[in-house]
């Protein structure tokens, strides 16, 4: 038999509540009983000492153990405290006895059964001494169980505890019903949302405001996960469409050209073969970019780190792009540090990182503008900064630039032939170096990319 989440939560809450109430009431009950028993023992001891002190005082004054005051105290204790005495002198003769009042107390107990006056009595014997000399002996009789007012008082305490336990249990049930219903409602909402998400309904969201304070962080985390999956799904579909288009264009061109060669419509001239070769290389480049992304995102990627000089890296990049920048009419300004900056990194992968960024700057910077490249350092890191005066990137696109296959201005990327994985590769390689990459940009204001790597591992 399957139980609902609400039933299970209610069951567990009630178990905890009942267990807590039981322990609390048990502790209170036995605590009160023990304290009351200690109080009675102390009171009996005080009453016994009163009789002994009266007997000693009378003996020291008159030579006799008994007096009217002592007998009066003994009778008063018999009536009010259910304490009885037999007093013997040094010769063993009985000089005072209140145990004969037990019969009268028994008749009173028959009249009021709840007083428990018919209870068994326990006897203890004590010496009566004066100046360390035994002058008599006392037999002290007291009830084993509570009787009279003591019994009624303790029973009243027990009844109050029972009432408190019942009230607490009822309140626990009521509050458990309310709390478990509210708590399980949040779990049910999350469970239903997870089922919907598993069924590829990426737009499902949990109403966080309807959840308890304890459940809100879980609901917010679910919504963030659902939003992330929705965006990933959107990027995946967009990449599939873009990549299919990128493949379809050169494949269609190659197919038509090859069929034209086969049908004798075209002669395989050098110019036409170069066109076919260009389309083929376009396909090769797409495959190479995908392979590069797969390699960069490999969690077990191995870095061949060695000691590098920042000036050497900047000089290498400058030599590599000098002709390309000159051909487009974009000025590349490389600002080298005045002193040597040494750091640990994988040379080939670092060059790949900077090359990709500098190449992007060239693609999106119009003729007549400038691109600046420099390196600076602090105690812990080295920073490569690439700034361009290009078209810039919208604020809406900035958070997604490192996403796989993301492209903000698709028409612009189409012209440059990119498929949106260059920065994904850069981010993966920077992460492999335990570094950071930061992009600041505004439309029409250019873009600044900062790559920071730790100088030492």
C-alpha positions in Angstrom: 0.0 0.0 0.0 1.4 3.3 -1.1 1.1 6.4 1.1 1.0 10.0 -0.2 3.8 12.4 0.7 1.4 14.3 2.9 0.6 11.1 4.9 4.3 10.3 5.3 5.2 13.8 6.5 2.3 13.8 8.9 3.2 10.4 10.3 6.8 11.4 10.9 5.9 14.7 12.5 3.4 13.0 14.8 5.9 10.4 15.8 8.4 13.1 16.7 5.8 15.1 18.6 4.5 12.1 20.6 8.0 11.0 21.4 8.9 14.5 22.6 5.7 14.8 24.7 6.2 11.4 26.2 9.8 12.2 27.3 8.8 15.6 28.6 5.8 14.3 30.6 7.8 11.3 31.9 10.6 13.6 33.1 8.2 16.1 34.7 6.1 13.3 36.4 9.0 11.5 38.0 10.8 14.7 38.8 7.8 16.1 40.7 7.3 12.7 42.5 10.9 12.5 43.5 11.0 16.1 44.7 7.8 15.6 46.7 9.1 12.4 48.2 12.3 14.2 49.3 10.2 17.0 50.7 8.2 14.5 52.8 11.3 12.7 54.0 12.8 16.0 55.1 9.6 17.0 56.9 9.4 13.6 58.7 13.0 14.0 59.8 12.2 17.5 61.2 9.1 16.2 63.0 11.0 13.3 64.5 13.8 15.7 65.7 11.1 17.8 67.4 9.9 14.9 69.5 13.5 13.8 70.3 14.5 17.3 71.3 11.4 17.6 73.5 12.2 14.3 75.3 15.9 15.3 75.9 14.9 18.7 77.2 12.3 17.2 79.6 14.8 14.6 80.8 17.5 17.3 81.5 14.9 19.4 83.4 13.0 16.7 85.3 14.6 13.4 84.8 11.5 12.1 82.8 11.3 11.6 79.1 7.7 12.6 78.6 5.8 15.9 79.1 2.4 17.2 78.1 3.9 19.3 75.4 5.7 16.3 73.9 2.6 14.1 74.0 0.6 16.9 72.5 3.1 17.2 69.6 3.0 13.4 69.1 -0.8 13.4 68.9 -0.8 16.4 66.6 1.6 14.6 64.2 -0.5 11.5 64.3 -3.6 13.4 63.3 -2.0 15.7 60.7 1.1 14.0 59.4 0.2 10.2 60.0 3.4 9.9 62.1 3.3 7.6 65.2 5.7 7.0 68.0 6.6 4.6 70.9 9.0 6.0 73.4 10.9 3.8 75.9 13.0 4.9 78.9 16.5 3.6 79.6 15.0 0.6 81.4 13.0 -0.4 78.3 9.6 0.6 79.8 7.1 2.2 77.4 6.4 5.8 78.5 4.6 7.2 75.5 2.6 5.6 72.7 0.5 7.1 69.8 0.3 3.9 67.7 -3.0 3.2 69.3 -4.4 6.1 67.2 -3.8 4.0 64.1 -7.2 2.4 64.7 -8.9 5.7 64.8 -7.1 6.8 61.6 -8.2 3.5 60.0 -11.9 4.3 60.7 -11.4 7.8 59.1 -9.7 6.1 56.2 -12.8 3.9 55.8 -14.9 7.0 55.6 -12.7 8.5 53.0 -11.1 5.7 50.9 -9.2 8.1 48.8 -7.1 9.1 51.8 -5.4 5.7 51.7 -5.1 5.6 55.6 -5.1 1.8 55.5 -1.6 1.8 54.0 1.2 -0.2 55.5 3.6 1.5 57.9 7.3 1.2 58.2 9.1 1.4 61.6 12.6 2.8 62.3 14.3 2.8 65.7 16.4 5.8 67.1 18.3 6.2 70.3 17.5 9.2 72.6 20.8 10.6 74.0 21.9 13.3 76.3 25.5 14.2 76.7 26.4 11.1 74.6 24.4 8.9 77.1 21.5 6.9 75.9 18.5 7.9 78.0 15.8 6.1 75.9 14.7 4.7 72.6 12.1 5.8 70.1 10.2 3.6 67.6 9.1 5.9 64.6 6.2 4.7 62.4 5.5 6.3 59.1 3.4 5.2 56.0 5.2 3.4 53.2 2.8 5.0 50.6 1.4 8.4 50.4 -1.9 8.9 52.4 -4.2 11.7 53.3 -3.5 15.1 51.9 -0.2 14.1 50.6 -1.8 11.4 48.4 -4.5 13.9 47.2 -1.9 16.5 46.4 0.2 14.2 44.3 -2.9 12.8 42.6 -3.8 16.4 41.7 -0.4 17.0 40.3 -0.7 13.8 38.2 -4.1 14.9 36.9 -2.7 18.2 35.8 0.2 16.5 34.0 -2.2 14.2 32.3 -4.4 17.1 31.2 -1.3 19.0 30.0 -0.1 15.9 28.0 -3.5 15.5 26.4 -3.7 19.2 25.5 -0.2 19.1 24.1 -0.9 16.0 22.0 -4.1 17.5 20.6 -2.2 20.7 19.7 0.6 18.7 18.2 -1.9 16.9 16.0 -3.5 20.1 14.9 -0.3 21.9 14.2 1.1 18.8 12.5 -1.8 18.7 10.2 -1.3 22.3 9.2 2.4 22.2 9.0 2.7 18.9 7.2 0.0 20.0 4.7 1.9 23.2 3.9 5.3 21.4 3.8 4.1 18.5 1.6 2.4 21.0 -0.7 5.7 22.5 -1.5 7.3 19.1 -2.1 4.4 18.0 -4.3 4.8 21.2 -6.4 8.5 20.4 -6.8 7.9 16.8 -7.5 5.3 17.6 -10.2 7.7 20.3 -11.7 10.5 17.7 -11.8 8.3 15.3 -13.6 7.4 17.9 -16.1 11.0 18.9 -16.6 11.9 15.2 -17.1 9.2 15.2 -19.9 11.2 17.9 -21.6 8.9 20.8 -20.6 11.7 23.2 -20.1 9.5 26.2 -19.4 8.0 24.8 -16.2 8.6 26.9 -13.1 7.8 26.6 -9.4 5.9 29.5 -7.8 8.5 30.3 -5.1 6.2 32.8 -3.3 3.8 30.0 -2.4 6.6 27.9 -0.7 7.6 28.0 2.9 10.8 29.8 3.9 12.6 26.4 4.2 11.5 25.3 0.7 12.1 28.6 -1.1 15.9 28.0 -1.6 15.1 24.6 -3.1 12.4 26.2 -5.4 14.8 28.9 -6.5 17.5 26.4 -7.3 15.0 24.3 -9.4 13.9 27.4 -11.3 17.6 28.3 -12.0 18.2 24.7 -13.2 15.1 24.8 -15.4 16.1 28.2 -16.8 19.6 26.9 -17.5 18.2 23.8 -19.3 15.9 25.9 -21.3 18.8 28.1 -22.5 20.9 25.1 -23.2 18.1 23.5 -25.2 17.7 26.8 -27.1 21.4 27.0 -27.8 21.5 23.4 -28.9 18.7 23.8 -31.3 20.2 27.0 -32.6 23.6 25.4 -33.1 22.0 22.4 -34.9 20.4 24.8 -37.3 23.5 26.9 -37.8 25.9 24.0 -38.1 23.5 22.3 -40.6 23.5 25.5 -42.6 27.3 25.8 -42.5 27.6 22.3 -43.7 24.9 22.5 -46.3 26.3 25.5 -48.1 29.8 24.0 -49.0 28.3 20.6 -49.6 25.7 21.9 -52.0 28.3 23.9 -53.8 30.7 20.9 -54.0 27.9 18.7 -55.2 26.8 21.0 -58.0 30.4 21.5 -59.1 31.2 17.8 -59.1 28.0 17.0 -61.0 28.9 19.7 -63.5 32.3 18.1 -64.0 30.7 14.6 -64.4 28.1 15.8 -66.9 30.7 17.7 -69.0 29.1 21.0 -68.4 32.2 22.4 -66.7 35.8 21.9 -67.6 38.0 21.2 -64.6 40.0 24.5 -65.0 42.4 25.7 -62.3 40.1 28.4 -61.2 37.1 26.1 -60.8 39.2 23.5 -59.0 40.4 26.2 -56.6 36.8 27.1 -55.9 36.0 23.5 -55.1 39.1 23.2 -53.0 38.0 26.4 -51.1 34.6 24.8 -50.2 36.3 21.6 -49.1 38.7 23.6 -46.8 35.7 25.3 -45.4 34.3 22.0 -44.3 37.8 21.0 -42.9 37.9 24.2 -40.9 34.4 23.5 -39.4 35.5 20.0 -38.4 38.8 21.3 -36.9 36.9 23.9 -34.8 34.7 21.1 -33.4 37.7 19.0 -32.7 39.4 21.9 -31.0 36.3 22.5 -28.7 36.2 18.8 -27.8 39.9 18.8 -26.9 39.7 22.0 -24.9 36.7 20.8 -22.9 38.3 17.5 -22.0 38.4 17.5 -18.2 41.6 15.5 -18.3 43.4 17.9 -20.6 47.1 18.0 -19.8 49.1 21.2 -19.8 52.8 21.3 -20.7 53.6 24.2 -18.4 56.9 25.9 -18.5 58.4 29.2 -17.6 57.4 31.8 -20.2 58.3 35.5 -20.9 55.4 37.8 -21.6 57.5 39.9 -24.1 58.2 36.8 -26.1 54.5 35.9 -26.4 53.5 39.5 -27.4 56.2 39.5 -30.1 55.0 36.2 -31.4 51.4 37.5 -31.7 52.6 40.7 -33.3 54.6 38.9 -36.0 51.7 36.5 -36.7 49.1 39.2 -37.3 51.1 42.1 -38.7 50.3 41.4 -42.4 46.6 40.5 -41.7 46.0 43.8 -39.9 47.9 45.8 -42.5 45.9 44.2 -45.3 42.6 45.2 -43.6 43.8 48.7 -42.6 43.5 48.1 -38.9 46.4 49.3 -36.7 47.7 46.7 -34.2 49.5 48.3 -31.3 51.5 46.0 -29.0 52.6 47.6 -25.8 55.4 45.5 -24.3 56.3 45.7 -20.6 59.5 47.6 -19.8 60.7 44.7 -17.6 60.6 40.9 -18.1 57.5 39.2 -16.7 57.9 35.5 -16.1 55.1 33.1 -15.5 54.1 29.4 -15.8 51.8 28.3 -18.6 51.4 26.0 -21.6 52.9 28.0 -24.4 50.9 26.5 -27.3 47.6 26.8 -25.6 48.3 30.3 -24.4 49.1 31.3 -27.9 45.9 29.7 -29.0 44.0 31.7 -26.5 45.4 35.1 -27.4 45.4 34.3 -31.2 41.7 33.6 -31.1 40.9 36.9 -29.2 43.2 39.0 -31.5 41.6 37.4 -34.6 38.1 38.2 -33.3 39.2 41.8 -32.7 40.5 42.0 -36.3 37.2 40.6 -37.7 35.0 43.0 -35.9 37.1 46.2 -36.1 36.6 48.4 -39.2 39.3 49.8 -41.3 41.0 52.8 -39.9 40.5 51.8 -36.3 43.0 50.4 -33.7 43.5 47.2 -31.6 45.8 47.3 -28.6 47.5 44.4 -26.9 49.5 44.6 -23.7 50.5 42.6 -20.7 50.7 43.7 -17.1 51.2 41.8 -13.9 50.7 41.9 -10.1 52.1 39.7 -7.4 49.9 36.7 -8.1 48.8 37.0 -11.8 49.7 38.1 -15.3 47.0 39.9 -17.3 46.8 40.0 -21.1 44.6 42.8 -22.3 43.2 43.1 -25.8 41.2 46.2 -26.6 39.6 47.1 -29.9 37.6 50.0 -31.4 35.1 47.6 -33.1 31.4 47.3 -33.3 31.1 46.1 -29.7 28.8 43.6 -28.1 25.3 44.2 -26.7 24.7 43.8 -22.9 22.1 41.1 -23.6 24.7 39.0 -25.3 27.6 39.4 -22.8 26.4 36.8 -20.3 26.3 34.1 -23.0 29.5 34.7 -24.9 31.2 31.7 -23.3 28.2 29.3 -24.0 28.9 26.6 -26.5 27.7 27.6 -30.0 26.2 30.9 -28.9 26.3 33.7 -31.5 24.8 37.0 -30.8 24.8 38.8 -34.2 24.3 35.8 -36.4 24.5 37.8 -39.6 27.8 39.1 -38.5 29.1 35.7 -37.7 27.9 34.3 -40.9 30.0 36.8 -42.8 33.1 35.9 -40.8 32.3 32.2 -41.1 32.3 31.5 -37.4 30.0 29.0 -35.7 30.2 30.4 -32.2 32.7 28.1 -30.5 35.8 30.2 -30.5 35.2 31.8 -27.1 34.0 28.5 -25.7 37.4 27.1 -26.6 39.2 30.1 -25.1 37.2 29.8 -21.8 37.9 26.1 -21.6 41.7 26.7 -22.0 41.7 29.5 -19.5 39.9 27.4 -17.0 42.5 24.6 -17.6 45.1 27.1 -16.5 43.0 28.0 -13.4 42.7 31.5 -14.8 39.9 34.0 -15.5 38.6 35.8 -18.6 36.6 39.0 -18.5 34.9 40.8 -21.4 33.8 44.5 -21.2 31.9 45.9 -24.2 29.3 48.3 -25.4 27.7 48.6 -28.8 29.7 51.2 -30.9 32.3 51.5 -28.1 34.6 48.5 -28.8 35.5 45.5 -26.7 38.1 44.8 -24.0 39.1 41.2 -23.2 41.3 40.5 -20.2 42.9 37.1 -19.7 44.3 36.6 -16.2 46.6 33.6 -15.4 48.3 32.7 -12.2 52.0 33.4 -12.4 52.8 30.3 -10.3 50.9 27.1 -9.6 
